[in-house]
Amino acid sequence: MSTKKETVLDLGKFIDKNVRVKLSGGREVTGVLKGYDQLLNLVMDETVELLRDPEDPLRITDQTRVLGLTVCRGTAVMVVSPTDGTDEIANPFLQQEEV
């Protein structure tokens, strides 16, 4: 029985690349992944937080806040995804507003 902890994710391929991280509580940040450990603690540089709409906390606005060099605690990390090759599309399930 091995006591060495291993992470399920292989984040090594994202080192020095832009990633988007969703954190528990709804915060989202983007930045350059500089390092990580087996507990999913992330070190990110040039980090920018995507601010949420105060009236609708589920909606991300165009406003951002520059954070710089950050450490994201592994227990708060929900999703890590590369920003290269991803595009935002319109939600097909939203009902169109009638004019």
C-alpha positions as CSV (number, residue, x, y, z in Angstrom):
1,M,0.0,0.0,0.0
2,S,1.5,3.3,-1.1
3,T,1.2,6.3,1.2
4,K,2.1,8.8,-1.5
5,K,-0.8,11.0,-2.5
6,E,-1.3,11.6,-6.2
7,T,-3.7,14.0,-7.9
8,V,-6.2,12.7,-10.4
9,L,-5.5,15.7,-12.7
10,D,-2.3,16.1,-14.7
11,L,-1.9,19.9,-14.5
12,G,1.7,19.7,-15.7
13,K,0.6,20.3,-19.2
14,F,-0.9,23.6,-18.2
15,I,2.2,25.0,-16.6
16,D,3.1,28.5,-18.0
17,K,-0.3,28.5,-19.9
18,N,-3.4,30.6,-19.3
19,V,-6.1,28.8,-17.2
20,R,-9.5,29.7,-15.8
21,V,-10.2,28.5,-12.3
22,K,-13.7,28.4,-10.7
23,L,-13.6,28.5,-6.9
24,S,-16.1,27.5,-4.3
25,G,-18.3,30.4,-3.5
26,G,-18.6,31.3,-7.1
27,R,-15.4,33.3,-7.7
28,E,-13.6,32.9,-11.0
29,V,-10.1,33.8,-11.9
30,T,-7.9,33.6,-15.0
31,G,-4.1,33.6,-15.0
32,V,-0.9,31.8,-15.9
33,L,-0.4,28.6,-13.9
34,K,3.0,28.6,-12.4
35,G,2.8,25.6,-10.1
36,Y,0.6,23.1,-8.2
37,D,0.8,20.3,-5.7
38,Q,-1.0,17.0,-4.9
39,L,-3.6,18.9,-2.8
40,L,-4.5,21.0,-5.8
41,N,-3.1,24.2,-4.3
42,L,-2.4,26.4,-7.4
43,V,0.1,29.2,-7.8
44,M,-1.0,31.6,-10.6
45,D,0.6,34.8,-12.0
46,E,-1.0,37.7,-13.8
47,T,-4.3,36.7,-12.1
48,V,-7.4,38.5,-13.0
49,E,-10.7,38.0,-11.1
50,L,-13.9,38.1,-13.1
51,L,-16.4,40.0,-11.1
52,R,-20.0,38.9,-10.7
53,D,-23.2,41.0,-11.1
54,P,-24.3,42.2,-7.6
55,E,-28.0,41.8,-8.6
56,D,-27.5,38.3,-10.1
57,P,-24.6,36.4,-8.4
58,L,-24.8,33.7,-11.0
59,R,-23.8,36.1,-13.9
60,I,-20.3,37.2,-14.6
61,T,-19.9,40.8,-15.7
62,D,-17.3,42.4,-18.0
63,Q,-15.7,44.0,-15.0
64,T,-12.4,42.5,-13.7
65,R,-10.0,43.1,-10.8
66,V,-6.2,42.5,-11.2
67,L,-4.8,40.3,-8.4
68,G,-1.3,39.6,-9.7
69,L,0.5,36.6,-8.1
70,T,-1.9,34.4,-6.2
71,V,-2.2,31.1,-4.4
72,C,-5.5,29.3,-4.7
73,R,-6.1,26.9,-1.9
74,G,-6.8,23.4,-3.2
75,T,-9.9,22.9,-1.1
76,A,-11.5,25.9,-2.8
77,V,-10.7,24.8,-6.4
78,M,-13.7,23.4,-8.2
79,V,-12.7,23.6,-11.9
80,V,-9.4,24.2,-13.8
81,S,-9.7,24.6,-17.5
82,P,-7.4,26.0,-20.2
83,T,-8.4,29.3,-21.8
84,D,-6.8,28.5,-25.1
85,G,-9.4,26.9,-27.4
86,T,-12.4,27.9,-25.4
87,D,-15.1,30.4,-26.6
88,E,-18.2,31.7,-24.9
89,I,-21.4,30.9,-26.7
90,A,-25.0,32.2,-26.2
91,N,-27.1,30.1,-23.9
92,P,-29.6,28.2,-26.1
93,F,-31.9,27.5,-23.1
94,L,-32.6,31.1,-22.3
95,Q,-36.0,32.2,-23.5
96,Q,-36.0,35.1,-25.9
97,E,-37.5,38.3,-24.6
98,E,-40.7,39.2,-26.5
99,V,-40.7,42.6,-28.1
